Amino acid sequence: MKCILLLNRIPAKHVKHDLAAAIDLIQASDKVHLEITPNTRSFIEHLDMFGRFRYLEVSNVAFGGNLISLDRAA
């Protein structure tokens, strides 16, 4: 998301690791069209809530459909 923001010169100074905020800025810009299904949006919100430690500061585990949801989001 940060790459999309940067390459399209969409100001996003305070986004940090908030994926939903990044998506909102991209969609509000009208420079890039993203087709995000409700399930993918829900998964991204799940990542924002529970994926705080995505850089392995602590151990993590993924179960079941989460891996499939990650593939679909990508």
KASUL-V588348 format. One line per field, one symbol per residue. phi: phi as a letter, one per 40 degrees, with the letter a starting at -180 (. if undefined). burial: b if it has 24 or more other ideal C-beta (glycine too) atoms within 12 Angstrom, else e. A space follows every 10 residues. Layout:
phi: ???
burial: ???
This chain:
phi: .ccccccbfc dadbcfbccc cccccccccg cbbbcbcdcc dccccccccb cdbcbgcbca abbfcccccc cccc
burial: beeebeeeeb ebeeeeeebb ebbebbeeee eeebebeeee eebbeebbee beeeeeeeee eeeeeeeebe eebe
